[in-house]
């Protein structure tokens, strides 16, 4: 089942599920290779997650607005199963990067891997710290947001800015009435009438965030982004007032940066967009680049996007009346040979419980786009509970047969850190929507679901614990890996291993994360069986099995523990056997002399001499005639010496 991932590679979208394999040629699904399940535990902090599958390591990497260590921007997490995550130390971008151009608002990271050059490109938004007036026309421009690009040879980073400036793109809206210029100092209350707004000067430069790069299978590359709501007051004829809106736009990029093996070329827009919005009589200065509108409220109105249109009144003038279309991600799906483009986007305020996800479809990357009449496809659900759901990315299962939407949300309606959620996403060719396109749906749940296809079968390995003496302890490392070879985070409470000792008289075992501590009790040999378990939504842990035609096999490994006697125990045994007349006294003296030699060597730390003396002792016992060592003594000494020499 590598058809899907190979299709992605052919479309240079190994980092993104950009093009879905044609339904007509898709292979039938293979049976599950494991009975492992997962659930959305909301245990990992993350915001605006973008997920990349790194084929070389077998890990999924999630890049987040939040979660970086001190001195870094953007948290990085990795997962072997797309559901249990571990934090990668540091972050994506060092705050001491010599080419740092952003001041703050480091948001919405996305990463794309070029498997030909081996480079990983990191797109992100930030608010500029320099040249604000030169870039946006006003020194007090409140949201001077732009998009930057960094590069690394590893999905775990660190990434380094390619340039000390953002992408050379100057989107400009020549038809916009810049009503901010006639508003009061709070900049929250727009003109009360459209007529008054029409008196404002024309034109504004556009701040933008939430970059999403789409690699089409014809080799063309597109950058989708969200125009900041700031400086975009739109007259709403239904409400009879201005609403400040963010909209989703697109621009086509050249492929020069992508094809540069050195990773030193910044992405650039195609010539058709450069200065496309210059109007006659415009003053000389910076470029005024074009854009293609993709998603907004006015061209395809949906009531669910209106959660904040009365915030100015609700919050007594402390917030603006706003709408948002942001956090987009784009995929391409074929049905009966026809290409359909899907753009998932988030609407409403990310800080609010009403943040949700809808989607639109088009026949080309630049539209026109039509929203799904059943939006939102992901939204608050008090029964789960899950609130503030949105700004995610689409990624395939390891074998490419399934799709998932990984997004952030909150388990509570009130404010708090955003959490990471993984939901199964389907595009149903047999269920057309009102636009005639296959319906996209998201299985929003906190219940148990099968792990993504291709995560299993699992493998498990463990070290050994040998040559312990009674009272000693040894740590045995245990590793559980997915089918692609990535290690599961056994320190995550959603995963664990248990250890069962066959003979507790010989040894006992405790488990901490991926470490089994074996404590020796008495001389002997025993076995420890380590079994992989996963937590279910009920809180219970269950054994995980690999599934084959022959049946279900626990994901388990057994290792041997050998506890050898101390020299003191050997001496005590010799003394006991001599006293019991199982060993003649003269022969006992010979055995004691060899033990004296071993103990003296042990006292001076000469392990080689200790081993030599014990081996000589074993040889003497083996060669002894029955008249000197009877069968019982021979059996007792042979067993103890065998354990010591094991």
C-alpha positions in Angstrom: 0.0 0.0 0.0 2.6 2.5 -1.0 0.6 3.8 -4.0 -0.6 6.9 -2.2 2.8 8.0 -0.8 4.5 7.4 -4.2 1.8 9.6 -5.8 2.7 12.3 -3.3 6.4 12.1 -4.1 5.8 12.3 -7.8 3.9 15.5 -7.1 6.8 16.9 -5.0 4.5 17.0 -2.0 6.1 14.5 0.4 5.6 17.1 3.1 1.9 17.7 2.4 -1.0 15.6 1.2 -1.3 17.8 -1.8 -2.7 15.3 -4.3 -4.8 12.3 -3.5 -4.5 9.1 -5.6 -7.2 8.6 -8.2 -10.1 6.7 -6.7 -10.4 4.5 -9.8 -6.9 3.1 -9.3 -6.7 2.9 -5.6 -5.8 -0.5 -4.2 -8.4 -2.2 -1.9 -7.7 -1.6 1.7 -5.5 -4.1 3.5 -6.6 -5.7 6.7 -5.5 -4.0 9.9 -2.1 -5.3 11.1 -2.7 -4.4 14.7 -5.6 -4.0 17.1 -4.0 -0.9 18.7 -6.3 2.0 19.3 -5.9 5.7 20.2 -8.1 8.5 21.5 -7.8 12.2 21.7 -6.6 12.8 25.2 -6.0 16.5 24.9 -2.7 16.0 26.8 -0.3 17.8 24.4 -0.2 21.6 24.1 0.0 22.7 20.5 -1.5 25.5 18.4 -1.9 25.8 14.6 -0.4 22.4 14.1 1.1 21.4 10.7 2.1 17.8 10.4 4.8 16.3 8.2 5.6 12.6 7.6 9.3 12.1 7.4 9.7 8.9 5.4 13.4 8.6 6.3 12.8 8.3 10.0 9.3 7.0 10.1 8.2 9.9 12.4 5.4 12.4 12.0 6.6 15.9 13.0 4.1 18.5 14.2 5.1 22.1 14.2 3.2 24.5 16.5 2.9 28.2 17.2 3.3 27.3 20.9 5.5 24.9 22.7 9.1 26.1 22.1 11.6 26.2 24.9 13.1 29.4 26.2 15.1 31.2 23.5 13.2 29.6 20.6 10.1 30.1 18.5 7.7 27.4 17.4 7.4 24.1 19.2 8.2 20.8 17.5 6.7 17.4 18.4 7.2 14.0 16.9 5.1 10.9 16.9 5.4 7.3 15.6 1.6 6.8 15.4 0.1 10.3 14.7 -1.6 10.2 18.1 1.0 10.0 20.9 3.5 12.8 20.8 6.8 13.7 22.4 8.3 17.2 22.5 11.6 17.8 20.6 13.9 20.0 22.8 14.4 23.6 21.7 12.3 24.7 18.9 12.3 25.5 15.2 13.8 28.9 15.1 16.4 30.3 17.5 15.6 33.8 18.7 19.3 34.6 18.2 19.2 33.8 14.5 21.3 36.4 12.9 18.8 36.9 10.1 15.8 37.3 12.4 13.4 39.9 10.9 10.3 39.4 13.0 9.5 41.2 16.2 6.7 39.1 17.6 3.5 37.2 16.6 5.4 34.2 15.4 2.5 32.2 14.1 1.3 29.3 12.0 4.4 27.3 10.9 4.4 24.9 8.0 7.2 22.6 6.7 7.8 21.1 3.3 10.4 18.5 2.4 12.1 18.3 -1.0 13.2 14.6 -1.2 15.5 15.5 -4.1 17.6 18.1 -2.3 17.0 16.7 1.2 16.0 20.2 2.4 13.1 21.1 4.7 11.5 24.5 4.2 9.9 26.2 7.1 7.2 28.9 6.3 5.9 31.1 9.1 4.3 34.4 9.8 5.6 37.2 12.1 5.1 40.9 12.7 7.9 43.0 11.4 10.3 44.9 13.7 11.9 47.2 11.1 10.8 49.2 8.0 7.1 49.2 8.9 6.4 52.6 7.4 8.4 51.7 4.2 6.5 48.4 3.9 2.9 49.4 4.9 3.0 53.2 4.5 2.4 54.1 8.1 4.8 53.8 11.1 1.8 53.1 13.4 0.5 50.2 11.2 -0.8 48.0 14.0 -0.4 44.5 12.4 2.6 44.6 10.0 2.6 40.9 9.4 4.6 39.1 6.7 5.7 35.6 5.9 9.3 34.3 6.2 11.1 31.1 5.2 13.8 29.2 6.9 15.6 26.0 5.9 17.1 22.9 7.6 18.5 19.5 6.6 16.5 17.9 9.4 12.8 17.8 10.2 13.7 18.4 13.8 15.6 21.6 12.9 17.0 23.9 13.9 15.9 26.0 10.9 17.8 29.1 9.8 16.3 32.1 8.0 17.2 32.2 4.4 17.0 36.0 4.4 16.9 38.8 6.9 13.7 39.9 5.2 10.3 38.2 4.6 9.2 37.0 1.2 9.5 39.7 -1.5 5.8 40.0 -1.9 3.9 43.3 -1.5 0.1 42.5 -1.8 -1.9 45.7 -2.3 -5.6 46.3 -2.4 -6.2 49.4 -4.6 -10.0 49.3 -4.3 -10.1 49.3 -0.5 -11.3 52.4 1.3 -8.9 52.7 4.2 -11.4 53.7 6.8 -8.8 53.4 9.6 -7.6 56.8 8.4 -10.8 58.4 9.4 -11.4 56.5 12.6 -10.6 57.6 16.2 -7.4 56.6 18.0 -8.9 53.4 19.5 -9.3 52.0 15.9 -12.2 49.9 17.0 -15.2 51.8 15.8 -15.6 52.3 12.0 -17.8 54.8 10.3 -21.4 54.4 11.0 -22.5 54.6 7.4 -21.2 53.4 4.1 -21.3 56.9 2.7 -19.0 58.1 5.4 -16.6 55.2 4.7 -16.5 56.0 1.0 -14.8 59.3 1.9 -11.7 57.4 3.1 -8.6 57.3 0.8 -8.3 54.4 -1.6 -5.7 51.6 -1.3 -3.8 49.8 1.4 -1.0 47.3 1.7 -2.1 44.0 3.0 -0.6 42.3 6.1 -0.9 38.5 5.9 -0.4 35.4 8.0 -1.1 31.6 7.9 1.0 30.5 4.9 0.1 27.3 3.2 2.0 26.1 0.2 0.3 23.8 -2.3 2.3 21.8 -4.8 0.1 20.8 -7.7 0.9 17.7 -9.7 1.5 19.8 -12.8 4.6 21.3 -11.1 3.0 24.7 -10.3 3.3 26.0 -6.7 0.8 28.2 -4.9 0.9 30.2 -1.7 -2.4 30.5 0.2 -2.5 33.0 3.1 -4.9 34.9 5.3 -5.2 38.6 4.9 -5.2 40.0 8.4 -8.6 41.3 9.5 -6.8 44.5 10.4 -7.2 47.2 7.8 -10.0 45.3 6.0 -13.3 46.8 7.0 -16.1 45.5 4.8 -19.6 46.9 4.6 -22.2 44.3 5.4 -25.4 45.2 3.7 -27.4 42.7 5.8 -26.2 44.1 9.1 -25.9 47.7 7.9 -22.5 48.2 9.4 -18.8 47.7 8.8 -17.2 44.3 9.8 -13.4 43.9 9.9 -12.6 40.7 8.1 -9.8 38.3 7.3 -10.0 36.6 4.0 -8.0 33.9 2.3 -6.0 34.8 -0.8 -3.6 33.0 -3.1 -0.6 33.9 -5.2 1.5 31.7 -7.5 5.1 31.1 -6.7 8.1 30.3 -8.9 9.9 27.0 -8.3 13.4 28.5 -8.2 13.6 28.3 -4.5 12.4 24.7 -4.4 14.9 23.5 -7.0 17.9 25.2 -5.4 20.1 22.5 -3.8 21.8 25.1 -1.6 18.6 26.3 0.1 19.7 29.9 -0.2 17.0 31.1 -2.6 13.9 32.8 -1.1 10.5 32.0 -2.6 9.3 34.6 -5.1 6.0 35.3 -6.8 5.5 34.8 -10.5 5.9 37.8 -12.8 2.1 38.0 -13.5 1.5 39.1 -9.9 4.3 41.7 -9.6 2.9 45.2 -9.7 -0.4 43.8 -10.9 -2.4 46.2 -8.7 -0.7 49.4 -9.7 -3.2 52.0 -10.9 -2.7 55.0 -13.2 -1.3 58.0 -11.3 -0.1 55.9 -8.4 3.0 57.4 -6.7 6.4 55.8 -7.2 7.7 53.5 -4.5 7.3 49.9 -3.5 5.6 47.4 -5.7 1.9 46.9 -5.5 1.4 43.2 -6.1 -1.7 41.3 -7.0 -3.5 38.4 -5.3 -6.4 36.0 -6.1 -9.3 36.0 -3.7 -10.1 32.5 -2.5 -12.5 32.5 0.5 -14.4 35.3 2.1 -17.8 35.8 3.7 -19.5 38.1 1.3 -19.2 36.0 -1.8 -20.6 32.9 -0.2 -22.4 33.8 3.1 -22.7 31.2 5.9 -24.2 32.1 9.2 -21.9 30.0 11.3 -19.1 32.5 10.5 -20.9 35.3 12.3 -20.0 34.5 15.9 -18.2 37.9 16.4 -20.0 40.4 14.3 -21.4 42.1 17.5 -18.3 42.0 19.7 -18.0 45.8 19.9 -21.4 45.9 21.7 -20.9 42.7 23.7 -17.5 43.7 25.0 -18.5 47.4 25.5 -16.2 48.8 22.9 -13.1 46.8 23.9 -13.3 44.5 20.8 -14.1 45.0 17.2 -16.9 43.5 15.1 -15.0 40.9 13.1 -15.0 37.8 10.9 -12.2 35.5 10.2 -11.3 33.1 7.4 -7.8 31.7 8.2 -5.6 28.7 8.8 -6.2 27.1 5.4 -4.8 23.8 4.0 -5.4 22.6 0.5 -5.6 19.1 -1.0 -6.4 17.7 -4.4 -8.6 14.7 -5.0 -9.4 12.8 -8.2 -12.8 11.2 -8.8 -13.5 9.5 -12.1 -10.5 11.3 -13.6 -11.7 14.7 -12.6 -9.6 16.8 -10.2 -11.3 18.5 -7.3 -9.5 20.9 -5.0 -10.4 21.1 -1.3 -9.5 24.0 0.9 -10.2 23.6 4.6 -10.3 26.9 6.5 -11.1 28.1 10.0 -13.6 30.8 10.9 -14.4 32.9 14.0 -11.9 33.9 16.8 -9.3 31.3 17.7 -9.6 32.4 21.3 -13.3 31.6 21.4 -15.2 28.3 21.7 -16.9 28.9 18.4 -13.7 28.6 16.3 -14.5 25.9 13.7 -13.6 24.5 10.3 -15.3 24.6 7.0 -14.2 23.7 3.5 -14.7 24.9 0.0 -14.1 23.2 -3.4 -12.9 24.3 -6.8 -11.9 22.9 -10.2 -8.6 24.8 -10.2 -6.2 26.0 -7.5 -7.3 29.6 -8.0 -11.0 28.9 -8.0 -13.7 30.0 -8.1 -14.3 28.3 -4.8 -17.7 27.3 -3.4 -18.2 26.5 0.3 -19.7 23.3 1.4 -23.4 23.8 2.4 -22.9 21.6 5.5 -20.2 23.7 7.1 -18.8 23.7 9.6 -17.4 20.1 9.4 -15.6 20.6 12.7 -16.9 22.7 15.6 -17.5 22.8 19.3 -19.1 19.7 20.8 -19.9 20.0 24.5 -20.7 16.2 24.8 -17.0 15.3 24.0 -16.1 17.9 25.2 -14.2 19.8 22.5 -14.1 23.5 21.9 -12.3 26.1 19.8 -11.5 23.5 17.0 -9.5 24.6 14.0 -6.3 25.6 12.2 -5.1 22.1 11.3 -3.5 20.2 8.4 -4.2 17.1 6.4 -1.8 14.2 6.5 -2.0 10.6 5.3 -1.5 7.4 7.3 1.9 5.7 6.9 0.6 3.4 4.2 -1.3 6.2 2.5 -4.7 4.6 2.6 -6.3 7.0 5.1 -6.4 10.7 5.7 -6.3 12.6 9.0 -7.0 16.2 10.0 -4.7 17.2 12.9 -5.9 20.4 14.6 -5.9 22.3 17.8 -8.8 22.6 20.2 -9.6 22.8 23.9 -11.3 20.4 26.3 -13.0 23.3 28.0 -15.1 26.3 26.8 -13.1 28.8 28.8 -9.7 30.0 27.8 -6.6 27.8 28.2 -3.8 26.3 26.2 -4.7 24.8 22.8 -4.4 21.0 22.6 -3.5 18.7 19.8 -6.2 16.5 18.2 -6.1 13.9 15.5 -9.3 13.1 13.6 -9.9 10.7 10.7 -11.0 12.6 7.6 -12.7 11.0 4.6 -13.7 12.2 1.1 -16.7 10.1 0.0 -16.8 9.7 -3.8 -20.3 8.1 -3.5 -21.8 11.1 -1.6 -21.7 14.2 -3.7 -22.4 17.6 -2.1 -24.6 20.4 -3.5 -21.7 21.4 -5.7 -21.5 17.9 -7.2 -18.2 17.1 -5.5 -17.4 14.2 -3.1 -18.3 15.1 0.5 -15.5 15.7 3.0 -16.2 14.7 6.6 -14.2 14.6 9.8 -14.8 12.0 12.5 -14.7 14.3 15.5 -14.4 12.2 18.6 -12.6 11.5 21.9 -13.6 7.8 21.7 -11.3 4.9 20.9 -10.3 4.6 17.2 -7.9 2.3 15.4 -4.4 3.7 15.0 -3.7 5.0 11.5 -3.3 2.2 8.9 0.4 1.2 8.4 1.4 2.2 12.0 1.5 -1.5 12.8 2.6 -4.2 13.0 4.7 -3.1 16.0 8.1 -4.5 17.0 9.6 -4.7 20.5 13.1 -5.2 21.7 14.8 -5.4 25.1 18.2 -5.8 26.5 19.3 -8.5 29.0 20.1 -8.6 32.7 22.8 -11.2 33.4 25.5 -11.7 36.0 23.7 -9.9 38.7 24.4 -10.7 42.3 21.6 -10.9 44.9 20.6 -7.3 45.9 22.0 -5.8 42.7 19.7 -4.1 40.1 20.1 -3.5 36.4 18.1 -1.3 34.0 17.0 -2.9 30.8 16.0 -0.6 27.9 12.8 -1.5 26.0 11.9 -0.1 22.6 8.6 -0.4 20.8 8.7 0.7 17.1 6.0 1.3 14.5 6.1 -0.5 11.1 8.0 2.5 9.5 10.6 2.2 12.3 9.8 5.1 14.6 10.0 4.5 18.4 6.9 5.0 20.4 7.2 7.5 23.4 6.9 5.1 26.3 7.1 8.0 28.7 3.7 9.2 27.3 1.0 7.8 29.6 -1.0 6.7 26.6 1.7 4.0 26.0 3.3 1.7 28.5 5.0 -1.6 28.9 4.4 -4.2 31.7 7.0 -6.7 33.0 6.1 -10.1 34.3 8.8 -12.2 36.1 8.5 -16.0 35.8 10.2 -16.7 39.1 9.9 -13.8 41.6 12.2 -15.7 44.0 15.1 -15.1 41.6 14.3 -11.5 40.7 11.6 -8.8 40.6 11.0 -6.0 38.0 9.5 -2.5 38.0 8.8 -0.3 35.0 9.4 3.4 34.4 8.7 4.6 30.9 10.9 2.5 28.5 13.1 1.1 31.3 12.6 -2.1 33.2 14.6 -2.2 36.4 15.4 -5.8 37.4 16.4 -6.5 41.0 18.2 -9.7 41.9 16.8 -11.7 44.9 18.6 -15.0 44.9 20.9 -17.1 42.7 19.2 -18.6 39.7 17.8 -18.0 36.3 14.4 -16.6 35.3 12.7 -14.9 32.4 11.0 -11.5 32.2 8.2 -10.9 29.6 7.6 -7.3 28.6 4.3 -6.5 27.0 3.3 -3.3 25.1 0.0 -1.8 26.2 -2.0 1.3 25.2 -4.5 3.3 27.3 -8.1 3.4 26.1 -10.5 6.3 26.6 -11.9 4.6 29.7 -8.5 4.9 31.3 -7.9 1.1 31.2 -4.8 -0.3 29.6 -5.0 -3.2 27.2 -2.4 -5.4 25.5 -1.6 -4.6 21.9 -1.5 -7.4 19.4 -0.1 -7.8 15.9 -2.6 -9.4 13.6 -1.8 -12.0 11.0 -3.7 -14.7 9.2 -2.6 -17.1 11.9 -4.2 -14.9 14.6 -3.4 -12.3 17.2 0.1 -12.2 18.7 0.9 -10.0 21.7 3.5 -7.3 21.1 5.9 -8.7 23.7 9.5 -9.8 24.2 11.1 -12.1 26.8 14.6 -11.7 28.2 16.6 -13.9 30.6 17.8 -12.8 34.0 20.8 -14.7 35.5 21.6 -14.1 39.1 24.9 -15.6 40.1 26.0 -16.4 43.6 28.5 -14.3 45.5 31.9 -15.7 46.4 30.6 -15.7 50.0 27.7 -17.9 49.0 30.1 -20.3 47.2 32.2 -20.5 50.4 29.1 -21.1 52.6 28.0 -23.9 50.3 31.4 -25.5 50.4 31.4 -25.3 54.2 27.9 -26.8 54.4 28.8 -29.7 52.1 32.0 -30.4 54.0 30.1 -30.4 57.3 27.5 -32.7 55.8 30.3 -35.0 54.6 29.3 -34.6 51.0 32.8 -33.4 50.4 35.8 -34.9 52.1 37.7 -32.5 54.4 41.0 -32.5 52.5 39.2 -31.8 49.2 37.2 -29.0 50.9 40.5 -27.4 51.8 41.5 -27.3 48.1 38.2 -25.7 47.2 38.6 -23.1 50.0 42.1 -22.2 48.8 40.8 -21.5 45.4 38.0 -19.3 46.9 40.7 -17.5 48.9 42.5 -16.7 45.7 39.2 -15.5 44.1 38.4 -13.3 47.0 41.8 -11.7 47.2 41.6 -10.9 43.5 38.2 -9.4 44.0 39.5 -7.3 46.9 42.1 -5.7 44.6 39.7 -5.3 41.7 41.2 -7.9 39.4 38.2 -9.3 37.7 40.2 -11.4 35.3 41.9 -13.2 38.2 38.6 -13.7 39.9 37.2 -15.3 36.8 40.3 -17.5 36.4 40.1 -18.7 40.0 36.4 -19.6 39.7 37.0 -21.4 36.4 39.7 -23.4 38.1 37.3 -24.1 40.9 34.7 -25.4 38.4 37.3 -27.6 36.7 38.3 -29.1 40.1 34.7 -30.0 40.9 34.2 -31.5 37.5 37.3 -33.6 37.7 36.7 -34.8 41.3 36.3 -38.5 42.0 33.0 -39.7 43.6 35.0 -40.6 46.7 35.9 -37.0 47.3 32.7 -35.3 46.1 29.4 -37.2 46.1 26.6 -36.7 43.5 24.6 -34.3 45.7 27.6 -32.0 46.2 28.6 -32.2 42.6 25.1 -31.1 41.5 25.0 -28.2 44.0 28.4 -26.9 43.2 28.0 -27.4 39.4 24.7 -25.4 39.4 26.2 -22.5 41.5 29.4 -22.3 39.5 27.5 -22.5 36.2 25.4 -19.5 37.3 28.5 -17.6 38.3 30.2 -18.3 35.0 27.1 -17.7 32.8 
